[in-house]
C-alpha cells in the first residue's frame, strides 16, 4: 500500500482550526433549547455529553475573516492540533467574523452572515415541530421533536467524512473539503446498483465491486471495517483496515483532496492519525492526480510526483500545458513515451477507437486538432485520442501502453528559389511575333476553353468530395466508437447538418438532420464565451442525463462559432400547443398533469441528483418540449454555467420553483399573457370556490376535481412571495405522486387581502 503521512496534516483546510477553539472551554450541555445561538465573536460551542465532539465556528487560515461552522473531535485524549473537523454545515459554506449559527425559535438551524445580511444555510425544518437539538456522543448532530424523535440529523448530510455508525445511502455523496476547483471535482458516490464509485467529474476510477443487491448502504464500523450492507444488515462487500479488530477509540473515513478515500485510526502511542486503508493503492491511478501539473510518476522514495513532459507555460507557472496543435505552423512530429497512459481532463471525453498502433499514430498526425494519443493492447487494441492542451496521466514500468505527444517542428529547411537568365531574342523574331497566326489563335482559344472546363469540373468534384467528406465525418461522429459521449463537431459539419441553417425553429435554434436521418436541434451560443469556459460547461452539462431532460449530443467550439447540438423533440414547444386554438385540444387534462410531473422530475434531478446543484434559471413553456408520445422534456438547462454564474445558491432553486408554479397555472388555464395577473386572478377564483373556472375551456374531457385542487395548491405554494415558504421540488414530486398531502396555501402575493383569523395559522406541507 502506498505509504503516506496522513493527508489532512498537510492540507491547509484541515489545519485552519482557530486557536480560539482550544483556549475557551464551556460547560457541555446535552439538550440545546430553541433560540440557542453560537457566534464567531463569543467563540462558544455545543458539546456532546461525553465531550468527545464539539460544534462551533472555526477559521479558514487561507481566507482571512472567513469562518465555517462544524463538528470536530474534542476528546482530551487528542491534542488540539489533531482535533480534526468531521462535518461542516452547508458543505464548506463560509461567513464573516460577525456571523452566528442559531437554532431558531421556529425549529430551523440557521447560518447567518451578518456582514452580508443573508442566510447562508438552513435546514428548512420549521414545519417539523422541532423542540430541541443534541450533539450525540457519536458525533451526530440531531434535531428532536417533543417525543424525542429525530427529525433531522447531520449524518444524513455528510461533507467529506464518515464516522463509525454513519451510513452513506444510495445517491448520497462525499466531496473533499477544498477550494481547489480540480480537487472539488472528486466525489464518492453510490449509484442505483449499490456500487460505490470514486469519480472525478463523471469519470469513475474506482469501484467497490458489483453487488447484485438493491437498497444497500455503506457503513464504517467501529472495529475498522468499511462495508456495504443490505436491508438485513448483512455485509455484501467489505474493506478492512490494517488494524481491523484492534482496540481503537477513534476512527473516521475521509475523501481527501487528492481524490483518494482513506480510513484513519487514532494511534495513542504516536499521538497522531494513521491511514490504515485507502481505496486506490497506486495514487497515480487516481484520475487527474496531477491535474494541470503534468504526468504522475513515482520518485526514489516511492511517493507520487508530478513531472512536465514539456516546459511550463511561464517561469512562475505550475501548469504543464501541451503545445496546441494549431500552433505548429512549421509542421509537427510525434514524440514516443513507453509505459505511459495519457488522458484529457478539459474536457474529459477522449475519443476511443479500435485501431492498430500504426493506424493510431497516423490518425493523430492527420487530425490537426490531435495533441496526444495513447495506444493500449490488452486483448483488444485501443487508441485514445486527445484534442486538448489539458492532458494528464501517469507513467509506470508495469504499464503496457505507449503514448505519443504532438511536438512542433520549429525549424524547416529553406526552399531554394530557382532563377532564370533571360536572353533578348533577335529583331527578326520580334517582328514575326507581331504577325497574326490564325491557327494559333484558334488553338489557344480552344485550349483555354478546355482548360476552363477541366478546372470547373475539378472544382466541382473537389466540392462534392469535400461535402461528402464532411457528411461522412458528421455521420461517424454520431455513429462511431465515441458516439455514446459528447460529439465534437466542426463549424463546417454544423452547417452541413443544418443545411446551412435553413430551418429555424426558434430564437437562435435550428433544425438539422443526422446522416442516419435522425433529426437534431442546433442552438447558437454567444461567440464571446471563452473557449475553456465553454468546453468546461459543455463537459458538465453533457454528463446530465434524465428522461425528462433534453439530451445534449454534441457541440461546436471554433473561435467565433459556438453551438450546442440537442436531441430533437418531434412535437415542439409546450408554448406552441397552449397558444394554438386547435393544437391545444391535444393537451387533455391527463396529459397536462403528466407534463407537470415530468417537468417536476426534471427540476428535482437538476437540484438534488446531479453531482452538483444545477439551476435552470429560465424555466418557461417555451423551454419545455414534447416528444412524439407527448412526454415533456426540459431544455436550455444549466446555461448559466457558460457565463460563469454560481450554481451553488439557494436563490436559483427558489427561482426555479417559482417559474414551475407559473408554468403550472399557464398549463391549467391555457393563458400565457400577463402572467402575474393570471396568477392573481386564479388565486382569487380558487379562494371563492370557483376552481373549475380556472381550467382551460378548450379541454374537452372531464377534469378530476381532486387532481385540480392538488395542482392548484402546489402552484400557489410555489408562487409564495417569501422564498422560504416555497417547497423544494422533491416535496412537489411527493405531492404530485400522492405520497404527501398539501395544506391550503396563504395568499402568494403581497397585494392580496389578509386571511381571516381562521385561516391565519401558519400552514405547511405535511408528510
CORDA-V543649 format. One record per pair of residues at least 4 apart in sequence whose ideal C-beta (glycine too) atoms are under 7 Angstrom apart, sorted by the first residue. I is the first residue (numbers start at 0). J is the second residue. If there is no record, write none. Layout:
BEGIN
[[I;J] [I;J]]
END
This chain:
BEGIN
[[0;277] [0;280] [1;277] [1;280] [1;281] [1;282] [3;274] [4;8] [4;9] [5;263] [5;271] [5;272] [5;273] [5;274] [6;10] [6;255] [6;257] [6;261] [7;13] [7;83] [7;253] [7;255] [10;14] [10;256] [11;15] [11;60] [11;61] [12;176] [12;177] [13;83] [13;84] [14;60] [15;57] [15;58] [15;59] [15;60] [15;61] [16;20] [16;57] [16;71] [16;82] [16;84] [17;57] [17;58] [18;22] [19;23] [19;42] [20;55] [20;57] [21;79] [23;42] [25;43] [25;44] [27;46] [27;48] [27;50] [28;45] [28;46] [29;48] [29;133] [30;131] [30;133] [31;35] [31;45] [31;102] [31;131] [31;132] [31;133] [32;131] [33;102] [33;104] [33;106] [33;131] [34;102] [34;104] [35;101] [35;102] [36;99] [36;101] [37;43] [37;44] [37;45] [37;55] [37;56] [37;68] [37;99] [37;100] [38;99] [39;56] [39;66] [39;96] [39;97] [39;98] [40;97] [43;55] [44;53] [44;54] [44;55] [45;54] [45;134] [46;50] [46;53] [46;73] [46;134] [47;51] [47;52] [47;134] [47;135] [47;136] [48;136] [49;136] [50;73] [50;74] [51;72] [51;73] [51;74] [51;136] [52;70] [52;72] [52;73] [52;134] [52;138] [53;71] [53;73] [54;69] [54;70] [54;134] [54;140] [55;68] [56;66] [56;68] [57;66] [57;67] [57;69] [57;84] [58;66] [59;65] [59;66] [59;67] [59;93] [62;93] [64;95] [64;96] [65;93] [66;93] [66;94] [66;96] [66;98] [67;87] [67;91] [67;92] [67;93] [68;88] [68;100] [68;110] [69;84] [69;86] [69;87] [69;88] [70;85] [70;86] [70;134] [70;138] [70;140] [70;153] [71;82] [71;83] [71;84] [71;85] [72;77] [72;82] [72;83] [72;85] [72;249] [73;82] [76;248] [76;267] [77;81] [77;82] [77;265] [78;270] [81;271] [81;272] [85;138] [85;160] [85;162] [85;251] [86;153] [86;157] [86;158] [86;160] [87;91] [87;158] [87;176] [88;92] [88;110] [88;120] [89;110] [89;119] [89;120] [90;158] [91;176] [92;110] [92;119] [92;120] [94;98] [94;110] [94;112] [94;119] [95;112] [95;113] [95;114] [95;115] [97;113] [97;114] [98;111] [98;112] [98;113] [98;114] [99;111] [99;113] [100;110] [101;109] [102;108] [102;132] [103;107] [103;109] [105;125] [106;124] [106;125] [106;127] [106;128] [106;129] [107;121] [107;122] [107;123] [107;124] [107;125] [108;121] [108;122] [109;118] [109;121] [110;119] [110;120] [111;118] [112;117] [112;119] [122;142] [122;151] [124;129] [124;142] [124;150] [124;151] [126;763] [126;764] [127;144] [127;150] [127;151] [128;144] [128;145] [129;142] [129;144] [129;150] [130;143] [130;144] [130;145] [131;143] [132;140] [132;141] [132;142] [132;143] [133;141] [133;143] [134;140] [135;139] [135;141] [137;162] [137;163] [137;164] [138;162] [139;152] [139;153] [139;154] [140;152] [140;153] [141;149] [141;151] [141;152] [142;150] [142;151] [143;147] [143;148] [143;149] [143;150] [144;148] [144;150] [154;165] [157;161] [157;165] [157;167] [157;173] [158;176] [159;173] [159;174] [159;175] [159;176] [159;253] [159;254] [160;251] [160;252] [160;253] [161;165] [161;167] [161;219] [161;251] [161;252] [162;219] [162;251] [163;219] [163;220] [163;221] [163;250] [165;219] [166;216] [166;217] [166;218] [167;171] [167;173] [167;189] [167;216] [167;217] [168;189] [168;216] [169;189] [169;191] [170;189] [170;608] [171;189] [172;186] [172;187] [172;188] [173;186] [173;187] [173;254] [174;183] [174;185] [174;186] [174;254] [175;182] [175;183] [175;185] [175;254] [175;255] [175;256] [177;182] [177;183] [177;256] [179;183] [179;256] [181;287] [181;290] [182;256] [184;199] [184;200] [185;199] [185;254] [185;258] [186;198] [186;610] [187;195] [187;197] [187;254] [187;260] [188;196] [188;198] [189;193] [189;194] [189;195] [189;217] [190;194] [190;196] [193;210] [193;212] [193;213] [193;215] [193;227] [194;206] [194;207] [194;209] [194;210] [195;206] [195;207] [195;217] [195;227] [196;203] [196;206] [197;203] [197;204] [197;205] [197;258] [197;260] [197;278] [198;202] [198;203] [199;204] [199;258] [199;286] [199;287] [200;347] [200;538] [200;542] [201;542] [202;286] [202;347] [204;284] [204;285] [204;286] [205;278] [205;279] [207;227] [207;236] [208;236] [210;215] [210;227] [210;235] [210;236] [212;229] [212;235] [214;230] [215;227] [215;228] [215;229] [215;235] [216;228] [217;227] [218;226] [218;228] [219;225] [219;250] [219;252] [220;224] [220;226] [221;250] [222;243] [222;244] [223;239] [223;240] [223;242] [223;243] [223;244] [223;245] [223;247] [223;250] [223;262] [223;264] [223;275] [224;237] [224;239] [224;243] [225;238] [225;252] [225;262] [226;234] [226;236] [226;237] [227;234] [227;235] [227;236] [228;232] [228;233] [228;234] [228;235] [229;233] [229;235] [238;276] [239;243] [239;276] [240;262] [240;264] [240;275] [240;276] [241;275] [241;276] [242;247] [242;264] [242;275] [247;264] [247;265] [248;265] [249;265] [250;262] [250;263] [250;264] [251;263] [252;260] [252;262] [253;261] [253;263] [254;260] [255;259] [255;261] [257;282] [257;285] [257;288] [258;285] [258;286] [258;288] [259;277] [259;278] [259;279] [259;282] [259;285] [260;277] [260;278] [261;274] [261;276] [261;277] [262;275] [262;276] [263;272] [263;273] [263;274] [264;273] [264;275] [265;272] [266;271] [266;273] [279;284] [279;285] [282;288] [282;303] [283;288] [283;295] [283;303] [283;393] [283;395] [284;393] [287;344] [287;391] [288;295] [288;303] [289;293] [289;294] [289;295] [289;305] [289;391] [290;344] [290;391] [291;318] [291;319] [291;389] [292;305] [292;317] [292;318] [292;319] [293;305] [293;306] [293;307] [293;308] [293;319] [294;305] [294;306] [294;308] [294;339] [294;391] [294;392] [294;393] [294;394] [295;303] [295;305] [295;393] [296;304] [296;306] [296;394] [297;301] [297;302] [297;303] [297;304] [298;302] [298;304] [307;311] [307;319] [308;319] [308;404] [309;319] [309;321] [309;322] [311;316] [311;317] [311;318] [311;319] [312;316] [312;318] [312;320] [320;388] [320;389] [321;370] [321;371] [321;388] [321;390] [321;404] [322;326] [322;405] [322;406] [322;407] [323;388] [324;331] [324;367] [324;368] [324;369] [324;370] [324;405] [325;367] [326;407] [327;331] [327;407] [329;407] [329;408] [329;409] [329;410] [329;411] [330;408] [330;411] [331;405] [331;406] [331;407] [331;408] [332;406] [332;408] [333;360] [333;363] [333;364] [333;403] [333;405] [334;403] [334;404] [334;406] [335;401] [335;403] [336;401] [336;402] [337;401] [338;394] [338;395] [338;396] [338;398] [339;392] [339;394] [339;398] [339;400] [339;402] [340;373] [340;392] [340;393] [340;398] [340;400] [340;402] [341;371] [341;373] [341;385] [341;390] [341;392] [341;402] [342;349] [342;383] [342;385] [342;391] [342;392] [343;347] [343;349] [343;385] [343;387] [343;389] [343;390] [344;389] [344;391] [345;387] [345;389] [345;531] [345;534] [345;535] [346;387] [346;534] [346;537] [346;538] [347;538] [348;484] [348;485] [348;538] [349;383] [349;384] [349;385] [350;384] [350;481] [351;381] [351;382] [351;383] [351;480] [351;481] [352;382] [352;384] [352;480] [353;379] [353;380] [353;381] [353;480] [354;358] [354;359] [354;362] [354;380] [354;382] [355;359] [355;380] [356;360] [356;374] [357;361] [358;362] [359;363] [359;372] [359;374] [359;382] [360;364] [360;372] [360;403] [361;365] [362;366] [362;382] [362;384] [363;369] [363;372] [363;384] [363;403] [363;405] [368;386] [369;384] [369;386] [369;405] [370;385] [370;386] [370;387] [370;388] [370;390] [370;405] [371;385] [371;390] [371;402] [371;403] [371;404] [371;405] [372;382] [372;383] [372;384] [372;385] [372;402] [372;403] [373;383] [373;400] [373;402] [374;382] [374;400] [374;401] [375;381] [375;399] [375;400] [376;380] [376;399] [377;399] [385;390] [386;487] [424;428] [424;429] [426;430] [427;431] [428;432] [436;440] [437;441] [438;442] [439;443] [440;444] [441;445] [442;446] [443;447] [444;448] [445;449] [446;450] [447;451] [448;452] [449;453] [450;454] [451;455] [452;456] [453;457] [454;458] [455;459] [456;460] [457;461] [458;462] [459;463] [460;464] [461;465] [462;466] [463;467] [464;468] [465;469] [466;470] [466;495] [467;471] [468;472] [469;473] [469;491] [469;492] [469;495] [470;474] [470;495] [470;514] [471;475] [472;476] [472;492] [473;477] [473;488] [473;492] [473;495] [473;496] [473;514] [474;478] [474;514] [474;515] [475;479] [476;486] [476;488] [476;553] [477;482] [477;486] [477;513] [477;515] [478;482] [478;515] [482;486] [485;537] [485;541] [485;551] [485;553] [485;554] [486;552] [486;553] [487;553] [487;554] [488;492] [488;493] [488;553] [488;555] [488;564] [489;555] [489;557] [490;494] [490;555] [490;557] [490;560] [491;495] [492;496] [493;497] [493;521] [493;555] [493;562] [494;499] [496;511] [496;512] [496;513] [496;519] [496;521] [497;501] [497;509] [497;511] [497;521] [498;502] [500;509] [502;509] [502;510] [503;508] [503;509] [504;508] [504;509] [504;510] [504;520] [507;522] [507;523] [508;520] [508;522] [509;521] [510;518] [510;520] [510;567] [511;519] [511;521] [512;516] [512;518] [513;517] [513;519] [518;567] [519;552] [519;564] [519;565] [519;566] [519;567] [520;565] [520;567] [521;562] [521;564] [522;562] [522;563] [522;565] [523;562] [524;528] [524;561] [524;562] [524;563] [524;641] [526;559] [526;560] [526;561] [528;532] [528;533] [528;561] [528;641] [529;533] [530;534] [530;556] [531;535] [532;536] [532;641] [532;643] [533;537] [533;556] [533;561] [533;641] [534;538] [534;556] [535;539] [536;540] [536;640] [536;641] [537;541] [537;554] [539;640] [540;551] [540;637] [540;640] [541;551] [543;548] [543;609] [543;613] [543;637] [544;550] [545;601] [545;604] [547;597] [547;598] [547;600] [547;601] [547;631] [547;632] [547;633] [548;601] [548;604] [548;632] [548;633] [548;636] [549;565] [549;566] [549;568] [549;624] [549;632] [549;633] [549;634] [550;565] [550;566] [551;563] [551;565] [552;564] [552;565] [552;566] [553;564] [554;562] [554;563] [554;564] [555;560] [555;561] [555;562] [556;561] [565;634] [568;624] [568;625] [568;626] [568;632] [569;626] [569;627] [570;625] [570;626] [570;627] [570;629] [571;575] [571;624] [571;625] [572;620] [572;621] [572;623] [572;624] [573;577] [573;594] [573;620] [573;623] [573;624] [573;625] [573;631] [574;578] [574;620] [574;621] [574;671] [575;579] [575;582] [576;582] [576;583] [576;585] [576;586] [577;583] [577;620] [577;665] [577;666] [577;669] [577;671] [578;671] [579;583] [583;669] [583;695] [583;697] [584;697] [584;699] [586;590] [586;591] [587;698] [587;699] [587;700] [588;592] [588;698] [588;700] [588;702] [588;703] [589;593] [590;594] [590;629] [591;595] [591;666] [591;667] [592;596] [592;706] [592;710] [593;597] [594;598] [594;631] [594;666] [595;599] [595;663] [595;666] [595;710] [595;735] [596;600] [596;735] [597;601] [597;630] [597;631] [598;602] [598;623] [598;631] [598;633] [598;659] [598;662] [599;603] [599;659] [599;728] [599;731] [599;732] [599;735] [600;604] [600;732] [601;605] [601;633] [602;606] [602;615] [602;655] [602;659] [602;728] [603;607] [603;728] [603;729] [603;732] [604;608] [604;609] [605;609] [605;613] [605;615] [605;636] [606;612] [606;652] [606;728] [607;729] [609;613] [611;646] [611;647] [612;646] [612;647] [613;636] [613;637] [613;646] [614;639] [614;646] [614;651] [614;652] [614;655] [615;633] [615;636] [615;655] [616;639] [616;651] [616;654] [617;622] [617;635] [618;622] [618;655] [618;658] [618;659] [618;662] [619;658] [619;662] [620;662] [620;665] [620;671] [622;633] [622;634] [622;635] [623;631] [623;633] [624;632] [624;634] [625;629] [625;630] [625;631] [626;630] [626;632] [639;644] [640;644] [640;646] [649;653] [650;654] [651;655] [652;656] [653;657] [653;722] [653;725] [654;658] [655;659] [656;660] [656;717] [656;725] [656;726] [656;728] [657;661] [657;717] [657;718] [657;725] [658;662] [659;663] [659;717] [660;664] [660;714] [660;717] [660;718] [661;665] [661;674] [661;678] [661;718] [662;666] [663;667] [663;710] [663;713] [663;714] [664;668] [664;677] [664;678] [664;681] [664;714] [665;670] [665;671] [667;693] [667;694] [667;695] [667;710] [668;677] [668;681] [668;693] [668;695] [669;695] [669;697] [670;677] [673;677] [674;678] [675;679] [676;680] [677;681] [678;682] [678;718] [679;683] [679;748] [680;684] [681;685] [681;693] [682;686] [682;715] [682;746] [682;747] [682;751] [683;687] [684;689] [684;690] [684;692] [684;693] [685;690] [685;693] [685;711] [690;707] [690;708] [690;711] [693;711] [694;698] [694;702] [694;707] [698;702] [702;707] [703;707] [704;708] [705;709] [706;710] [707;711] [708;712] [709;713] [709;734] [709;741] [710;714] [711;715] [712;716] [712;741] [712;743] [712;744] [713;717] [713;731] [713;734] [713;735] [713;741] [714;718] [715;744] [715;747] [716;725] [716;726] [716;741] [716;744] [717;725] [717;726] [718;747] [719;724] [719;725] [719;747] [720;747] [720;748] [720;749] [726;730] [726;731] [726;764] [728;732] [729;733] [730;734] [730;739] [730;764] [731;735] [732;736] [733;738] [733;739] [734;739] [734;741] [739;764] [739;765] [739;766] [740;765] [741;764] [742;762] [742;763] [742;764] [742;765] [743;762] [744;762] [745;754] [745;762] [746;751] [746;754] [754;758] [754;759] [755;759]]
END
